[in-house]
Amino acid sequence: MELRHLIAFIAVAEELHFGRAAQRLQMAQPPLSQQIRRLEKELGVQLFERNTRSVRLTSAGRSFLEPARTVMQDLDQARRAAKAAGRGEYGRVTVGFAGASSHETLPGLTRALRAAHPGIELVLEGQTYANVALARVADGSLDLGFVRLPVTHPGVATRVVGEEELVCALPLDHPLADRDTIPAGALKEEPFVSFPANAGSSLRDATFRTCEDAGFTPRVVQEAPDSYTILALVAAGVGATLTLTSCQHVQQTGLLYRPLAGSPVRLQAALAWRKDNPSATLQTVLAVADRVLPTPAHR
């Protein structure tokens, strides 16, 4: 069965006149009649009762009309979807991010995208730590990732969307709580709560670098998969942690934040994507991100 046979059938069914249907389709009447006969032969039923004075649908023709229209409507929708996707107005983009540090950037992006391009769906994959997100962008299993600089993967493009500093999170009754700033070396004997080892957390990596620069390796007594749980454990007195300024919106009873003494330890947050990703939809998402998540003027 060919689509042109369905188009011919619908035209005759709606006009109930072969001459008018042929004129509507801008074709001669004999080829139109031939297409209808081929369709009837294909189906094994008669679709029209025709004589010299009139054309009428048979019961089989009436039953066939709505499904035939549905096929053509679905085809039209498929055409429009393909064209919209080619223009970057329709499609899906997978995004990897990690929890608390994305509480401002990600909602802003999703709201702006939904308002400007409702045909685009962001498939959000949470608890995708920065190093994991970067690796998945590089291997093509993610379209877009929230990562930390530096990025050395060949073929991966990045744009900075924020800059954060490490801060210390302590239980409210901790002996260091009365200090305005906390030297990293003062945490040498403290138990730490942190992200799991080898999970791809850039924050854990930064924590260990900062502590090692201060002359010790942090003693991790408990691990947790996200900043919300880590900070809850700190508030419960399990240990201390180093977290990011972007996580200070998490306010737990019994929890306080203090800046680290000395030169700030800064981490740059960035969006990462493959340079050779052909998706026009991704380019649309990146254009919206340029507007709502601008690169900080001073870094």
C-alpha positions as CSV (number, residue, x, y, z in Angstrom):
1,M,0.0,0.0,0.0
2,E,1.4,3.4,-1.0
3,L,0.8,6.7,0.6
4,R,-0.4,8.1,-2.7
5,H,-3.2,5.5,-2.7
6,L,-4.3,6.8,0.7
7,I,-4.2,10.4,-0.5
8,A,-6.3,9.5,-3.5
9,F,-8.8,7.5,-1.4
10,I,-9.3,10.4,1.1
11,A,-9.8,12.9,-1.7
12,V,-12.5,10.8,-3.4
13,A,-14.1,10.0,-0.1
14,E,-14.4,13.6,0.8
15,E,-15.4,14.9,-2.7
16,L,-17.6,11.8,-3.6
17,H,-16.7,12.8,-7.2
18,F,-13.8,11.5,-9.2
19,G,-13.5,14.6,-11.4
20,R,-13.4,17.0,-8.4
21,A,-11.0,14.7,-6.5
22,A,-8.7,14.6,-9.6
23,Q,-8.8,18.4,-9.9
24,R,-8.0,18.7,-6.1
25,L,-5.0,16.5,-6.5
26,Q,-4.0,18.2,-9.7
27,M,-4.0,15.0,-11.7
28,A,-6.0,13.4,-14.5
29,Q,-9.0,11.3,-13.6
30,P,-7.9,8.0,-15.2
31,P,-4.8,7.6,-13.1
32,L,-6.9,8.5,-10.0
33,S,-9.4,5.8,-10.8
34,Q,-6.5,3.4,-11.4
35,Q,-5.0,4.1,-7.9
36,I,-8.4,3.5,-6.2
37,R,-8.7,0.1,-8.0
38,R,-5.2,-0.8,-6.9
39,L,-6.1,0.1,-3.3
40,E,-9.3,-2.0,-3.4
41,K,-7.4,-4.9,-4.9
42,E,-4.7,-4.5,-2.1
43,L,-7.4,-4.5,0.6
44,G,-9.6,-7.1,-1.1
45,V,-12.8,-5.0,-0.6
46,Q,-14.8,-2.5,-2.5
47,L,-14.4,1.0,-1.1
48,F,-16.9,2.9,-3.4
49,E,-20.2,2.3,-5.0
50,R,-20.0,4.2,-8.3
51,N,-22.2,4.6,-11.3
52,T,-22.6,7.3,-13.9
53,R,-24.5,9.5,-11.6
54,S,-23.0,9.2,-8.1
55,V,-20.1,7.9,-6.0
56,R,-20.8,6.6,-2.5
57,L,-18.7,5.0,0.2
58,T,-19.3,1.4,1.0
59,S,-19.4,0.2,4.6
60,A,-15.8,-0.9,4.1
61,G,-14.9,2.5,2.7
62,R,-16.5,4.3,5.7
63,S,-14.6,2.1,8.1
64,F,-11.4,2.7,6.3
65,L,-11.7,6.5,6.1
66,E,-10.8,7.6,9.7
67,P,-7.8,5.3,10.0
68,A,-6.6,6.5,6.7
69,R,-6.9,10.1,7.9
70,T,-5.1,9.2,11.1
71,V,-2.2,7.8,9.1
72,M,-1.9,11.0,7.1
73,Q,-2.1,13.2,10.2
74,D,0.6,11.1,11.9
75,L,2.8,11.4,8.8
76,D,2.3,15.2,8.8
77,Q,3.1,15.3,12.5
78,A,6.3,13.3,11.9
79,R,7.3,15.6,9.1
80,R,6.8,18.7,11.3
81,A,8.7,17.1,14.2
82,A,11.7,16.2,12.0
83,K,11.8,19.7,10.6
84,A,11.5,21.3,14.0
85,A,14.3,19.0,15.3
86,G,16.4,20.1,12.4
87,R,15.9,23.7,13.4
88,G,16.6,22.9,17.1
89,E,13.0,23.5,18.2
90,Y,12.1,19.9,19.2
91,G,13.9,17.0,20.7
92,R,15.7,15.7,23.8
93,V,18.9,16.7,25.5
94,T,20.4,14.6,28.3
95,V,22.0,16.6,31.1
96,G,24.2,15.3,34.0
97,F,24.4,17.3,37.2
98,A,25.1,16.8,40.9
99,G,22.7,17.9,43.6
100,A,23.0,20.8,45.9
101,S,25.5,22.9,43.9
102,S,23.1,23.0,40.9
103,H,20.1,24.3,42.9
104,E,20.2,27.7,41.3
105,T,21.7,27.1,37.8
106,L,19.7,24.1,36.7
107,P,16.2,25.4,37.6
108,G,16.9,28.7,35.9
109,L,18.0,26.9,32.7
110,T,15.0,24.5,32.7
111,R,12.4,27.3,33.3
112,A,13.9,29.5,30.5
113,L,14.1,26.6,28.1
114,R,10.5,25.5,28.8
115,A,9.3,29.1,28.2
116,A,11.2,29.7,25.0
117,H,11.1,26.2,23.5
118,P,8.4,24.0,24.9
119,G,9.1,21.3,22.3
120,I,12.5,20.6,23.9
121,E,12.8,18.0,26.7
122,L,15.7,18.1,29.2
123,V,16.3,14.6,30.5
124,L,18.0,15.3,33.8
125,E,20.3,12.7,35.4
126,G,21.0,13.7,39.0
127,Q,23.9,12.6,41.2
128,T,26.2,12.6,38.2
129,Y,29.4,13.9,39.8
130,A,31.4,16.4,37.8
131,N,34.2,13.9,36.8
132,V,31.6,11.3,35.8
133,A,29.6,13.9,33.9
134,L,32.7,14.9,32.0
135,A,33.6,11.4,31.1
136,R,30.0,10.7,29.9
137,V,30.0,13.8,27.8
138,A,33.3,12.7,26.3
139,D,32.0,9.2,25.4
140,G,28.7,10.6,24.0
141,S,26.3,9.1,26.6
142,L,25.4,12.6,27.8
143,D,24.8,15.7,25.7
144,L,25.5,18.2,28.3
145,G,27.2,18.1,31.7
146,F,27.8,20.4,34.7
147,V,31.5,19.9,35.4
148,R,34.5,21.6,37.1
149,L,37.5,23.0,35.4
150,P,40.1,22.1,34.3
151,V,38.9,20.0,31.5
152,T,41.6,18.2,29.4
153,H,39.4,15.8,27.4
154,P,40.1,16.3,23.6
155,G,37.0,17.2,21.7
156,V,35.1,18.5,24.7
157,A,34.1,22.2,24.7
158,T,33.3,24.1,28.0
159,R,32.0,27.4,29.1
160,V,32.3,28.7,32.7
161,V,29.0,29.4,34.3
162,G,30.0,30.1,37.9
163,E,32.8,30.3,40.4
164,E,32.6,28.9,43.9
165,E,34.9,28.7,47.0
166,L,35.5,25.9,49.5
167,V,34.1,26.6,53.0
168,C,34.2,24.6,56.1
169,A,30.9,23.1,57.5
170,L,31.0,22.2,61.2
171,P,28.6,21.1,64.0
172,L,27.2,24.2,65.8
173,D,28.9,23.1,69.1
174,H,32.3,22.4,67.6
175,P,35.3,24.0,69.4
176,L,36.2,25.8,66.2
177,A,32.8,27.3,65.8
178,D,33.7,30.6,67.5
179,R,36.3,31.4,64.9
180,D,35.6,33.7,62.0
181,T,37.7,31.7,59.6
182,I,39.0,28.1,59.8
183,P,42.6,27.3,58.9
184,A,42.7,24.0,56.9
185,G,45.4,22.8,59.2
186,A,43.1,23.2,62.2
187,L,41.1,20.2,60.9
188,K,44.0,17.8,61.0
189,E,42.6,15.7,63.8
190,E,39.0,16.0,62.8
191,P,36.8,13.2,61.4
192,F,35.5,14.0,58.0
193,V,32.3,13.3,56.2
194,S,32.7,13.1,52.4
195,F,31.6,11.8,49.1
196,P,32.5,8.1,48.3
197,A,36.0,7.5,47.0
198,N,36.3,6.8,43.3
199,A,32.8,8.1,42.6
200,G,34.0,11.0,40.4
201,S,33.3,13.8,42.9
202,S,35.4,16.9,42.1
203,L,34.5,18.3,45.5
204,R,36.1,15.3,47.3
205,D,39.2,15.8,45.1
206,A,39.4,19.5,46.1
207,T,38.9,18.6,49.7
208,F,41.8,16.2,49.7
209,R,44.1,18.6,47.8
210,T,43.3,21.4,50.2
211,C,44.0,19.2,53.3
212,E,47.2,17.7,51.7
213,D,48.4,21.2,51.0
214,A,47.9,21.9,54.8
215,G,50.0,18.9,55.6
216,F,47.6,16.1,56.3
217,T,45.2,13.6,54.7
218,P,41.6,13.9,55.9
219,R,40.3,11.0,58.0
220,V,37.0,10.1,56.4
221,V,34.7,8.3,58.9
222,Q,31.6,8.3,56.8
223,E,30.7,8.7,53.2
224,A,27.4,9.9,51.6
225,P,26.2,10.2,48.0
226,D,25.1,13.9,48.1
227,S,25.7,17.2,49.8
228,Y,22.4,17.3,51.5
229,T,23.1,14.0,53.4
230,I,26.7,15.0,54.1
231,L,25.6,18.3,55.7
232,A,22.9,16.5,57.7
233,L,25.6,14.1,59.1
234,V,27.8,17.1,59.9
235,A,24.9,18.7,61.8
236,A,24.4,15.5,63.7
237,G,28.0,15.7,64.9
238,V,29.5,12.9,62.8
239,G,32.4,15.0,61.5
240,A,33.4,18.1,59.6
241,T,33.4,18.6,55.8
242,L,34.6,21.0,53.2
243,T,31.8,22.1,50.9
244,L,31.0,24.9,48.4
245,T,29.6,28.3,48.8
246,S,26.8,27.3,46.5
247,C,25.7,24.7,49.0
248,Q,25.3,27.2,51.9
249,H,21.6,27.4,51.1
250,V,21.3,24.0,52.9
251,Q,20.4,25.1,56.4
252,Q,20.3,22.3,59.0
253,T,19.7,22.7,62.7
254,G,23.0,22.4,64.4
255,L,25.1,23.3,61.3
256,L,27.3,26.3,60.6
257,Y,29.6,27.4,57.8
258,R,32.9,29.2,58.1
259,P,35.3,30.5,55.4
260,L,38.7,28.9,55.1
261,A,41.5,31.1,56.3
262,G,44.1,32.2,53.8
263,S,43.8,32.4,50.1
264,P,40.4,31.2,48.9
265,V,40.3,27.8,47.2
266,R,38.1,28.5,44.1
267,L,36.5,26.0,41.8
268,Q,35.0,27.0,38.4
269,A,31.7,25.4,37.4
270,A,31.2,24.9,33.7
271,L,29.0,23.4,31.1
272,A,30.6,20.8,28.9
273,W,29.6,19.2,25.6
274,R,31.2,17.5,22.7
275,K,32.3,19.8,19.9
276,D,31.2,17.3,17.3
277,N,27.7,16.7,18.7
278,P,25.5,17.3,15.6
279,S,22.3,18.0,17.6
280,A,20.6,21.3,16.6
281,T,18.5,20.9,19.8
282,L,21.7,20.9,21.9
283,Q,22.7,24.2,20.2
284,T,19.4,25.7,21.1
285,V,19.9,24.7,24.7
286,L,23.4,26.1,24.7
287,A,22.0,29.4,23.3
288,V,19.4,29.6,26.1
289,A,22.2,28.8,28.6
290,D,24.3,31.7,27.3
291,R,21.5,34.0,28.2
292,V,20.4,32.7,31.6
293,L,23.8,31.3,32.8
294,P,26.3,33.9,31.6
295,T,30.0,33.5,32.2
296,P,30.9,35.6,35.3
297,A,32.6,38.9,34.3
298,H,35.4,38.6,36.9
299,R,36.9,35.2,37.4
